[in-house]
Amino acid sequence: MAYRILVLGASYGSLFATKCLMAGHDVTLVCRAATSALINSAGTTVCMVLKGESASRYINSIDLPGRLVACTPGEVEPAGYDLVVLAMQEPHYAAAPIAQLLRRIGTAHVPCLSLMNMPPLPYLKRLVALDTQRLGSAYTDPRVWEPLDPQYVTLCSPDPQTSRPADKPANVLHVSLATNFKAAELQYQPANLKLMTLAADIDKVRLHELDVPVKLRVHASPTVPLAKWPMLMTGNYRCITGGTPISIRDAVHANLDLSRKIYTLIGAIAARIGAQPDELVPFEKYAAAAEQLVKPSSVARALAAGATAVERVDKLMQLIGHQMALGHPNIDRTVALIDANLARNASSKMPSRDDAPTRYAHVKVLES
């Protein structure tokens, strides 16, 4: 039987949606009105290389067995969906239409699987080692997460790397690193059967008899997704400079010794929370994978493009580190650098006296 899956975010979310559609499940993508109209007329296209091939395959949703529709946040009634996938960047959830949708999702008790780099607060509440009351300042608006019951929320390590090609329309996504999604089980056990079934269905998918990369792996341990944290702080957030961002590859490999120290420290923070050694990725394996990441991270691109709000994984790691009595000057430097970038971007968007009635500073986020 086909599940009904609600995916918030049509950029990174279209990769997970495509995997579900290939497995025969139905997906609703929540996005802006213009993107919704484009997807409803032309579908989505995900570009990836299959194992054993060198040329990319273009997988269009129109050709897949599952049904895809797109809509705006106000058009969604979550009751009746089997799963909600949180695939927007964290600042988006502070926008009134999305916050109202989150409230409806919480009221309907629909299980949520987050693909965010920034873990949602309800998930962090499941980790008993953390005092989440002291972490709210890392979030754009921590109040928007209050309607979600922690037992219905889990996190998936968003390891696949994607980007929207600049010369393509907004319904096209390119997969640059086709690794797996690694999800922790939900505390609400009846919903885990759906996650397991979805993962098994995705495993069975073949395209012209070829296996399709990017699987969903579901783990009993709630700390498995924390393996992403050292990667983010060692690579993604060190792409950020005072000017032009650098690639993840250069951020990691320009000073491997420093990268190793940061990676080890964040791994130690994850271990203090409960992550087991076999759940964390060795630095050498991550550094080798980073060789393929020749573009700046989405957070670095967003700041360079003038974003006034971004996911603050850097600040979250700093705050959690303080709780664990663990820290590093480079983390503090990254936090200060992002604070300065955001302040500069916000200042450049302040309305002048002449146009204040019609032009106001607003939250701007670049989708990954």
KOLNUSE-231920 format. One line per 2 residues: number of its first residue (from 1); for each residue x, y, z of N, C-alpha, C. Coordinates in steps of 0.001 Angstrom, whole numbers. Example, Ala and Ser with C-alpha at 12.3 -4.5 7.8 and 13.67 -1.06 7.14 Angstrom:
# residues 2
1	13190/-5690/7800/12300/-4500/7800/13200/-3300/7800 | 12850/-2250/7080/13670/-1060/7140/12900/30/7870 $
***
This chain:
# residues 368
1	850/-1190/0/0/0/0/883/1236/0 | 543/2197/-846/1329/3419/-956/1118/4302/267 $
3	2231/4808/803/2152/5786/1877/1927/7176/1285 | 1371/8056/2110/1260/9476/1763/2326/10212/2565 $
5	3265/10836/1853/4417/11464/2488/4407/12961/2168 | 4502/13762/3204/4510/15217/3072/5932/15709/3265 $
7	6501/16361/2255/7881/16824/2299/7895/18349/2308 | 8418/18928/3369/8517/20381/3474/9854/20817/2891 $
9	9807/21412/1696/11019/21851/1022/11223/21113/-279 | 11216/21857/-1403/11284/21231/-2723/12688/21220/-3311 $
11	13679/21701/-2572/15046/21657/-3071/15681/20342/-2633 | 16305/20304/-1470/16877/19057/-966/15797/17989/-811 $
13	14580/18425/-483/13485/17488/-300/13127/16704/-1543 | 13445/17252/-2732/13075/16538/-3959/13896/15269/-4149 $
15	15086/15188/-3530/15857/13946/-3604/15152/12843/-2819 | 14788/13133/-1569/14074/12131/-769/12737/11796/-1412 $
17	12067/12816/-1946/10784/12591/-2610/10934/11659/-3803 | 11987/11845/-4584/12216/10995/-5755/12428/9543/-5346 $
19	13168/9325/-4271/13375/7962/-3800/12055/7318/-3386 | 11180/8091/-2740/9874/7558/-2330/8993/7289/-3552 $
21	9019/8190/-4519/8217/8021/-5731/8672/6800/-6524 | 9973/6569/-6579/10494/5396/-7286/10031/4113/-6619 $
23	9816/4174/-5294/9360/3006/-4536/7843/2860/-4555 | 7142/3759/-5271/5694/3629/-5427/4858/4372/-4410 $
25	5472/5251/-3615/4726/6005/-2611/4374/7397/-3144 | 3336/7984/-2588/2840/9283/-3047/3422/10401/-2192 $
27	3789/11500/-2845/4484/12585/-2168/3813/13920/-2467 | 3687/14744/-1425/3282/16139/-1580/4462/17005/-1167 $
29	4922/17857/-2083/6020/18775/-1803/5455/20132/-1412 | 5912/20697/-312/5493/22026/131/6574/23022/-254 $
31	6184/24067/-987/7161/25030/-1482/6471/26349/-1815 | 7204/27266/-2397/6637/28547/-2805/5674/28351/-3963 $
33	4807/29342/-4162/3758/29225/-5180/4343/29039/-6579 | 5372/29791/-6927/5949/29695/-8269/6579/28321/-8496 $
35	7297/27820/-7477/7899/26495/-7592/6831/25417/-7650 | 5769/25594/-6869/4661/24638/-6883/4044/24532/-8275 $
37	3814/25669/-8921/3225/25667/-10268/4147/24965/-11260 | 5457/25223/-11138/6422/24595/-12039/6428/23082/-11863 $
39	6452/22619/-10614/6498/21183/-10348/5215/20495/-10794 | 4078/21132/-10572/2809/20514/-10974/2661/20418/-12483 $
41	3382/21238/-13214/3305/21171/-14671/4411/20321/-15291 | 5613/20339/-14674/6757/19656/-15291/7390/18592/-14408 $
43	6890/18416/-13174/7482/17451/-12259/8819/17932/-11720 | 9538/17026/-11061/10891/17315/-10590/11876/16435/-11343 $
45	13118/16897/-11429/14175/16119/-12071/15371/16053/-11136 | 15808/14834/-10844/16998/14620/-10034/18061/13992/-10922 $
47	19230/14607/-10907/20344/14147/-11738/21364/13444/-10861 | 21661/12189/-11159/22656/11445/-10386/23318/10391/-11255 $
49	24489/9955/-10809/25227/8892/-11502/24954/7571/-10799 | 24553/6563/-11557/24321/5237/-10987/25638/4467/-10921 $
51	25693/3536/-9968/26908/2752/-9795/27251/2004/-11072 | 28513/2110/-11497/28958/1431/-12704/28819/2269/-13956 $
53	28267/3464/-13832/28111/4352/-14986/28928/5624/-14764 | 29212/6323/-15852/29957/7575/-15759/29082/8785/-16084 $
55	28064/8570/-16898/27175/9674/-17271/26012/9767/-16285 | 25512/10971/-16080/24409/11188/-15149/23082/10733/-15743 $
57	22228/10240/-14894/20843/9918/-15259/19939/11058/-14791 | 18982/11406/-15614/18004/12430/-15254/16688/11729/-14939 $
59	16324/11724/-13657/15149/10990/-13199/14017/11983/-12977 | 12984/11902/-13825/11866/12835/-13735/10693/12177/-13017 $
61	10093/12929/-12125/9012/12378/-11300/7810/11930/-12120 | 7609/12523/-13273/6461/12174/-14110/6531/10715/-14561 $
63	7751/10186/-14661/7945/8821/-15153/7917/7765/-14045 | 7685/8178/-12801/7810/7261/-11667/6449/6740/-11219 $
65	6419/5596/-10549/5126/4990/-10177/4353/5759/-9116 | 5045/6444/-8204/4353/7240/-7197/3804/8532/-7791 $
67	2810/9112/-7103/2200/10354/-7571/2779/11538/-6806 | 3109/12602/-7532/3683/13801/-6931/2787/15002/-7185 $
69	2527/15762/-6118/1872/17060/-6241/2665/18049/-5397 | 2554/19323/-5733/3209/20376/-4967/2180/21405/-4559 $
71	2401/22033/-3432/1453/23030/-2945/2166/23993/-2001 | 1485/25049/-1635/2016/26017/-685/1634/25589/733 $
73	2291/26137/1755/2020/25707/3140/561/25830/3563 | -105/26892/3137/-1482/27103/3556/-2472/26132/2957 $
75	-2061/25403/1911/-2959/24465/1236/-2915/23064/1835 | -2068/22855/2840/-1835/21504/3359/-2649/21237/4611 $
77	-3317/20077/4621/-3941/19563/5840/-3198/18271/6200 | -2349/18298/7241/-1457/17161/7507/-2159/15868/7908 $
79	-3327/15955/8517/-4017/14739/8941/-4212/13815/7735 | -3890/12558/7912/-4022/11607/6811/-2696/11256/6166 $
81	-1640/12026/6449/-318/11676/5933/346/10663/6874 | 1150/9801/6294/1847/8782/7077/3163/9293/7651 $
83	3762/10269/6990/5071/10759/7405/5259/12179/6893 | 5863/13023/7730/6278/14366/7319/7799/14381/7285 $
85	8362/14905/6201/9809/15028/6060/10166/16511/6124 | 10998/16875/7087/11399/18269/7277/12686/18502/6490 $
87	12560/19113/5307/13706/19263/4414/14008/20710/4077 | 13400/21654/4792/13750/23063/4637/14896/23399/5582 $
89	15596/24486/5304/16587/24950/6254/15886/25595/7445 | 16537/25514/8594/15895/25876/9855/15236/27260/9877 $
91	15835/28320/9344/15176/29630/9413/13822/29702/8718 | 13597/28837/7727/12315/28857/7022/11137/28575/7951 $
93	11366/27776/8992/10269/27369/9864/9753/28513/10732 | 10499/29611/10794/10051/30774/11554/9059/31620/10773 $
95	8955/31402/9453/7972/32129/8651/6567/31706/9068 | 5662/32660/9174/4325/32384/9726/3611/31213/9047 $
97	3567/31116/7697/2841/29990/7082/3425/28634/7445 | 4774/28548/7571/5405/27278/7922/5184/26970/9398 $
99	5308/27988/10247/5074/27783/11681/3649/27298/11932 | 2682/27863/11201/1291/27426/11346/1119/25993/10870 $
101	1839/25620/9796/1791/24238/9307/2396/23293/10340 | 3506/23683/10973/4093/22859/12019/3109/22620/13154 $
103	2352/23648/13490/1361/23496/14558/294/22478/14156 | -150/22527/12896/-1155/21563/12428/-575/20142/12406 $
105	708/20026/12056/1368/18718/12061/1426/18165/13481 | 1768/19034/14444/1825/18606/15833/471/18184/16362 $
107	-576/18924/16008/-1929/18594/16450/-2377/17246/15891 | -1967/16965/14644/-2356/15714/13985/-1479/14534/14398 $
109	-405/14786/15146/522/13734/15601/1046/12903/14430 | 1475/13595/13373/2079/12899/12241/3574/12734/12517 $
111	4127/11529/12387/5563/11337/12616/6394/12207/11672 | 7496/12768/12189/8350/13671/11420/9774/13132/11340 $
113	10310/13131/10144/11694/12753/9887/12422/13992/9388 | 13390/14487/10137/14089/15702/9755/15324/15393/8914 $
115	15471/16116/7801/16676/16056/6979/17516/17316/7158 | 17199/18111/8170/17890/19365/8394/19299/19127/8944 $
117	20253/19983/8546/21542/19970/9228/21375/20400/10678 | 20478/21350/10905/20188/21827/12253/19123/20915/12855 $
119	19457/20136/13873/18462/19203/14421/17313/19952/15063 | 16071/19577/14809/14943/20255/15454/14973/20046/16965 $
121	14542/21043/17688/14580/20976/19152/13844/19766/19731 | 12677/19354/19194/12006/18169/19767/12876/16916/19717 $
123	13700/16788/18673/14616/15641/18619/15666/15749/19720 | 16238/16935/19907/17271/17102/20929/16726/16808/22323 $
125	15428/17018/22521/14824/16734/23825/14848/15240/24143 | 15018/14405/23118/15127/12960/23340/16483/12579/23913 $
127	17479/13451/23795/18835/13149/24240/18997/13664/25665 | 18923/12766/26612/18778/13149/28010/20001/13886/28551 $
129	21136/13784/27863/22341/14447/28348/22305/15956/28115 | 21335/16436/27332/21295/17847/26958/20263/18616/27766 $
131	20607/19846/28112/19661/20799/28686/19189/21694/27541 | 18097/21320/26900/17643/22048/25714/17149/23448/26031 $
133	16850/23721/27303/16433/25071/27678/17557/26077/27435 | 18762/25615/27364/19916/26507/27179/20405/26522/25730 $
135	19618/25950/24811/20038/25869/23410/19194/26723/22469 | 18142/27326/22995/17194/28034/22147/17793/29187/21364 $
137	18843/29825/21881/19412/30986/21185/20083/30615/19873 | 20304/29322/19626/20879/28892/18350/19828/28824/17249 $
139	18558/28921/17618/17462/28765/16655/16872/30128/16283 | 16362/30211/15068/15751/31449/14601/14581/31835/15488 $
141	13705/30868/15785/12615/31063/16739/12296/29703/17357 | 12836/29420/18533/12640/28083/19131/11185/27769/19437 $
143	10329/28785/19526/8926/28554/19882/8168/27769/18818 | 8610/27843/17554/7862/27169/16485/7895/25653/16645 $
145	8868/25138/17426/8999/23681/17582/8185/23134/18736 | 7610/23997/19547/6881/23555/20732/5684/22645/20427 $
147	4960/22821/19298/3809/21939/19052/4171/20485/18749 | 5431/20201/18457/5817/18838/18068/6241/18025/19283 $
149	5607/16876/19453/5920/15947/20534/7218/15216/20186 | 8243/15250/21068/9524/14605/20764/9413/13140/20347 $
151	8443/12396/20877/8352/10981/20519/7926/10778/19060 | 7422/11840/18416/7024/11760/17012/8048/12394/16077 $
153	9212/12785/16602/10214/13485/15791/11533/12746/15854 | 12155/12545/14694/13486/11958/14667/14331/12683/13643 $
155	15618/12356/13649/16591/13034/12798/17235/12033/11864 | 17504/12506/10654/18172/11699/9647/19428/12451/9222 $
157	20571/11820/9316/21811/12470/8913/21776/12745/7413 | 21752/14025/7016/21593/14352/5585/22922/14278/4844 $
159	23448/13073/4697/24776/12911/4110/24847/13126/2599 | 23819/12763/1810/23906/13058/378/24091/14557/135 $
161	24972/14890/-806/25244/16293/-1128/24578/16644/-2452 | 23874/17761/-2470/23143/18168/-3662/23315/19662/-3910 $
163	22919/20091/-5102/22889/21519/-5416/21906/21731/-6557 | 21386/22931/-6632/20551/23320/-7758/21440/23965/-8814 $
165	21522/23398/-10027/22348/24009/-11078/21857/25413/-11407 | 22781/26354/-11486/22414/27752/-11719/21749/27958/-13081 $
167	22052/27085/-14036/21516/27264/-15382/20264/26422/-15636 | 19693/25846/-14568/18507/25014/-14701/17354/25611/-13915 $
169	16104/25247/-14257/14955/25735/-13481/14945/25162/-12070 | 14054/25696/-11232/14046/25372/-9799/13577/23956/-9492 $
171	13122/23202/-10484/12678/21828/-10239/13757/20797/-10563 | 14993/21257/-10769/16104/20361/-11107/17101/20350/-9958 $
173	17516/19145/-9552/18475/18988/-8458/19590/18055/-8908 | 20833/18450/-8637/21987/17624/-8974/22555/16995/-7711 $
175	22792/15687/-7741/23366/14955/-6609/24860/14810/-6859 | 25674/15440/-6004/27127/15395/-6172/27784/14312/-5321 $
177	27117/13886/-4249/27638/12801/-3408/26456/11933/-2987 | 26352/10762/-3613/25149/9920/-3457/25307/8922/-2315 $
179	25462/9434/-1092/25542/8579/85/24147/8347/652 | 24066/7605/1760/22768/7210/2307/22250/8188/3361 $
181	20930/8218/3514/20294/8877/4649/20322/7898/5828 | 20835/8352/6981/20906/7497/8167/19994/8066/9245 $
183	18881/7386/9482/17860/7889/10398/17870/7123/11718 | 17555/7852/12781/17304/7212/14067/15832/6827/14145 $
185	15536/5742/14854/14142/5355/15041/13372/6444/15791 | 12069/6446/15599/11190/7286/16390/10954/6656/17762 $
187	10681/7474/18744/10286/6921/20046/8893/6322/19970 | 8052/6845/19080/6703/6306/18900/6818/5062/18029 $
189	6859/3908/18674/7205/2668/17991/6282/2284/16829 | 4950/2482/16911/4112/2080/15773/4519/2723/14446 $
191	5107/3933/14511/5494/4610/13276/6779/4046/12691 | 7569/3338/13502/8823/2805/12992/8615/1735/11932 $
193	7504/1023/11995/7202/30/10961/7111/702/9595 | 6519/1900/9566/6424/2628/8294/7808/3041/7793 $
195	8667/3499/8718/10025/3863/8318/10773/2654/7762 | 10642/1523/8440/11321/303/8003/10798/-160/6642 $
197	9479/-86/6462/8880/-488/5188/9330/430/4065 | 9353/1723/4344/9807/2687/3346/11259/2414/2962 $
199	12112/2146/3955/13515/1850/3675/13644/592/2813 | 12856/-445/3138/12911/-1692/2363/12429/-1480/932 $
201	11380/-688/768/10863/-406/-573/11883/363/-1413 | 12569/1320/-785/13599/2085/-1500/14750/1170/-1903 $
203	15096/212/-1050/16163/-742/-1361/15876/-1541/-2625 | 14607/-1833/-2871/14233/-2700/-3989/14252/-1992/-5344 $
205	14339/-674/-5334/14200/85/-6573/15357/-194/-7530 | 15009/-403/-8789/15991/-552/-9853/15595/348/-11020 $
207	16600/868/-11688/16371/1687/-12876/17075/1010/-14037 | 16292/444/-14964/16858/-341/-16064/17791/-1429/-15512 $
209	17297/-2099/-14473/17969/-3212/-13807/19210/-2796/-13011 | 19458/-1496/-12889/20601/-1018/-12125/20149/-518/-10759 $
211	20958/-792/-9743/20677/-296/-8400/20758/1230/-8393 | 19899/1853/-7609/19866/3314/-7533/20433/3749/-6185 $
213	21471/4593/-6166/22073/4999/-4896/21172/5911/-4075 | 21601/6183/-2880/20925/6980/-1850/19791/6155/-1236 $
215	20147/5382/-212/19182/4547/505/18747/5240/1795 | 17716/4696/2412/17298/5111/3750/17660/3990/4708 $
217	18503/4301/5687/18901/3332/6697/18335/3775/8046 | 17614/2897/8724/16973/3220/9999/17687/2467/11112 $
219	18126/3206/12138/18920/2637/13226/18181/2774/14547 | 18365/1787/15417/17708/1813/16728/18273/2908/17624 $
221	19546/3208/17465/20184/4203/18318/19727/5615/17959 | 19349/6436/18940/18927/7812/18647/20087/8737/18300 $
223	21336/8288/18522/22486/9169/18317/23214/8947/16989 | 22751/8025/16165/23407/7766/14876/23545/9031/14027 $
225	22518/9895/13929/22655/11080/13067/23702/12087/13548 | 24188/11956/14784/25174/12908/15288/26505/12801/14551 $
227	26679/11742/13770/27901/11588/12975/28075/12733/11987 | 27001/13414/11660/27073/14534/10724/27715/15769/11351 $
229	27621/15907/12668/28097/17128/13324/29577/17420/13101 | 30488/16449/13276/31896/16753/12999/32133/17178/11551 $
231	31387/16595/10615/31543/16952/9209/31136/18390/8953 | 30032/18794/9556/29536/20150/9352/30525/21179/9881 $
233	31044/20938/11083/31920/21927/11700/33327/21916/11102 | 33743/20783/10570/35078/20697/9969/35079/21199/8533 $
235	33982/20973/7810/33920/21347/6404/32959/22478/6108 | 31656/22213/6243/30633/23163/5786/30789/24560/6373 $
237	31003/24630/7687/31031/25942/8329/32389/26623/8236 | 33413/25881/7846/34725/26507/7627/34900/26970/6187 $
239	33862/26802/5359/33861/27421/4026/33646/28930/4114 | 33147/29369/5266/32754/30765/5441/33984/31624/5709 $
241	34080/32724/4983/35166/33680/5178/34542/35068/5322 | 35364/36056/5438/34856/37422/5446/34492/37911/4062 $
243	34839/37123/3042/34554/37495/1661/34024/36314/871 | 34736/35946/-196/34309/34852/-1067/34468/33512/-347 $
245	33421/32701/-291/33542/31407/395/34443/30450/-369 | 35023/29508/350/35871/28493/-263/35125/27165/-307 $
247	35651/26212/-1031/35001/24908/-1153/35173/24104/130 | 34305/23107/314/34450/22199/1448/35795/21476/1369 $
249	36174/21080/175/37470/20404/4/38617/21266/520 | 38619/22536/134/39702/23418/564/39623/23714/2061 $
251	38404/23826/2581/38249/24084/4011/38852/22949/4838 | 38699/21727/4365/39196/20558/5093/40680/20340/4859 $
253	41117/20453/3608/42463/20005/3252/43519/21100/3306 | 43132/22340/3480/44129/23407/3572/44984/23246/4828 $
255	44382/22699/5887/45119/22451/7140/44538/21190/7765 | 45040/20064/7350/44490/18779/7782/44659/18566/9285 $
257	45741/19072/9840/45954/18885/11277/44879/19613/12077 | 44594/20856/11707/43538/21612/12386/42184/20963/12145 $
259	41947/20511/10914/40677/19853/10596/40480/18618/11475 | 41526/17856/11654/41443/16659/12490/41092/17025/13936 $
261	41698/18095/14454/41443/18510/15834/39983/18931/16026 | 39454/19697/15071/38052/20131/15161/37131/18925/15056 $
263	37415/18063/14104/36602/16865/13886/36586/15993/15143 | 37746/15825/15760/37853/14991/16964/37083/15616/18120 $
265	37166/16944/18244/36466/17614/19337/34962/17455/19215 | 34419/17689/18022/32971/17569/17851/32545/16120/18031 $
267	33396/15190/17629/33114/13779/17894/33057/13493/19377 | 33931/14149/20149/33918/13970/21608/32638/14539/22213 $
269	32149/15665/21668/30878/16221/22138/29745/15232/21871 | 29732/14651/20647/28699/13662/20312/28791/12452/21233 $
271	30017/12048/21575/30202/10897/22462/29682/11198/23869 | 29877/12423/24340/29365/12799/25661/27836/12717/25699 $
273	27209/12962/24552/25750/12897/24476/25275/11455/24424 | 26144/10557/23972/25756/9146/23929/26132/8410/22660 $
275	26695/9110/21666/27079/8447/20421/28181/7429/20680 | 28037/6252/20076/29018/5189/20230/30110/5323/19159 $
277	31320/4827/19440/32419/4958/18473/32080/4437/17082 | 31346/3312/17017/31032/2746/15705/29942/3528/14963 $
279	29325/4522/15630/28339/5374/14972/28989/6581/14301 | 30205/6906/14704/30906/8068/14172/31798/7655/13002 $
281	31951/8549/12056/32749/8268/10859/34200/8661/11134 | 35160/7778/10865/36568/8145/11060/36947/9373/10234 $
283	37844/10178/10778/38246/11404/10085/38806/11105/8704 | 39594/10071/8571/40220/9753/7284/39181/9488/6206 $
285	38098/8798/6576/37036/8512/5615/36330/9801/5205 | 36064/10674/6174/35428/11955/5844/36346/12807/4971 $
287	37619/12874/5315/38550/13697/4536/38640/13216/3091 | 38596/11906/2907/38629/11360/1542/37364/11762/777 $
289	36204/11691/1447/34946/12084/791/34935/13578/476 | 35557/14367/1346/35573/15820/1139/36341/16215/-115 $
291	37214/15350/-581/37950/15628/-1824/37003/15861/-3000 | 35808/15262/-2929/34842/15393/-4023/33978/16648/-3908 $
293	34041/17326/-2772/33131/18447/-2507/33811/19746/-2910 | 33694/20068/-4186/34481/21162/-4772/33723/22491/-4792 $
295	32566/22534/-4129/31812/23780/-4045/31692/24211/-2590 | 31485/25496/-2358/31208/25937/-983/29899/25330/-486 $
297	29764/25212/823/28533/24702/1417/27386/25671/1207 | 26164/25179/1403/24987/26030/1220/24966/27192/2206 $
299	25428/26953/3438/25421/28036/4421/26425/29119/4031 | 27557/28735/3478/28538/29721/3034/28015/30499/1825 $
301	27380/29794/896/26816/30479/-269/25721/31445/149 | 24918/31036/1130/23820/31882/1580/24336/33188/2174 $
303	25343/33086/3033/25894/34293/3642/26514/35203/2588 | 27211/34618/1628/27828/35417/568/26784/36099/-308 $
305	25590/35478/-397/24512/36040/-1223/23662/37050/-460 | 23958/37281/811/23242/38301/1567/22207/37794/2540 $
307	22240/36505/2881/21248/35961/3807/21330/36660/5160 | 20173/36916/5737/20118/37516/7073/19747/36491/8137 $
309	19579/35230/7747/19345/34134/8691/19835/32845/8042 | 20588/32057/8779/21075/30764/8292/20990/29759/9440 $
311	21170/28490/9113/21203/27461/10152/22452/27651/11013 | 22276/27754/12325/23394/28027/13221/23868/26764/13930 $
313	24279/25773/13144/24866/24576/13738/26129/24955/14512 | 26839/25961/14017/28043/26433/14702/27724/26887/16124 $
315	26670/27664/16264/26290/28171/17584/25755/27049/18469 | 25021/26116/17862/24518/24967/18622/25677/24150/19175 $
317	26700/23900/18342/27866/23143/18808/28601/23895/19906 | 28678/25211/19791/29326/26004/20830/28573/25889/22161 $
319	27229/25997/22094/26414/25932/23313/26452/24542/23943 | 26369/23495/23104/26453/22135/23637/27838/21884/24211 $
321	28866/22378/23525/30221/22243/24023/30395/22871/25395 | 29758/24032/25593/29819/24676/26904/29212/23773/27979 $
323	28108/23096/27646/27489/22185/28612/28411/21018/28953 | 29206/20608/27974/30090/19460/28172/31498/19869/28596 $
325	31719/21182/28795/33048/21713/29127/34066/21367/28050 | 33616/21431/26785/34479/21176/25637/34358/22348/24664 $
327	35473/22795/24152/35428/23907/23219/36717/23992/22421 | 36715/24897/21416/37896/25101/20585/37853/26537/20062 $
329	38990/27235/20036/38999/28616/19538/38457/28752/18123 | 38645/27720/17282/38151/27806/15902/36631/27826/15861 $
331	35977/27114/16782/34514/27140/16841/34049/28532/17253 | 34710/29106/18250/34361/30467/18671/34591/31461/17540 $
333	35662/31265/16784/35945/32152/15656/34861/32033/14585 | 34422/30800/14311/33371/30590/13311/32071/31263/13731 $
335	31710/31123/15001/30495/31760/15510/30592/33276/15353 | 31730/33851/15740/31913/35307/15630/31883/35756/14171 $
337	32467/34970/13298/32501/35318/11876/31101/35315/11270 | 30297/34306/11620/28929/34243/11098/28087/35360/11692 $
339	28256/35647/12977/27553/36777/13587/27849/38062/12823 | 29116/38273/12478/29507/39490/11764/28920/39521/10356 $
341	28930/38373/9672/28351/38300/8322/26858/38600/8351 | 26146/38031/9320/24706/38253/9414/24393/39716/9740 $
343	25174/40298/10646/24968/41702/10994/25203/42602/9789 | 26251/42314/9031/26539/43097/7822/25410/42961/6800 $
345	24938/41729/6596/23864/41514/5625/22581/42203/6055 | 22269/42134/7358/21064/42788/7859/21166/44294/7715 $
347	22347/44833/7979/22554/46275/7870/22356/46755/6446 | 22805/45964/5483/22683/46361/4074/21247/46322/3581 $
349	20354/45638/4340/18954/45545/3942/18056/46488/4731 | 18624/47285/5640/17811/48220/6413/17185/49253/5496 $
351	15868/49555/5648/15216/50536/4778/15705/51945/5059 | 15779/52740/4017/16085/54157/4182/14811/54911/4530 $
353	14959/56182/4921/13782/56980/5263/12870/57163/4056 | 13488/57210/2858/12702/57471/1655/11792/56316/1288 $
355	12250/55086/1532/11435/53944/1088/10973/53068/2243 | 11106/53540/3471/10723/52732/4631/9290/52219/4595 $
357	8312/52971/4072/6937/52452/4067/6741/51244/3167 | 7634/51060/2179/7386/49999/1202/8463/48921/1184 $
359	9619/49174/1766/10697/48192/1695/11247/47941/3094 | 11167/46661/3516/11629/46311/4844/12629/45174/4757 $
361	13529/45148/5725/14460/44026/5815/13661/42757/6065 | 14096/41651/5472/13369/40394/5619/14362/39234/5713 $
363	13876/38124/6198/14710/36922/6279/14919/36380/4879 | 16160/36182/4536/16500/35636/3229/17362/34403/3446 $
365	16955/33292/2890/17688/32041/3063/17908/31430/1692 | 19106/30981/1420/19410/30302/173/19213/28813/373 $
367	18372/28176/-417/18126/26745/-256/19324/25957/-735 | 19581/24848/-50/20690/23987/-454/20337/23229/-1716 $
***
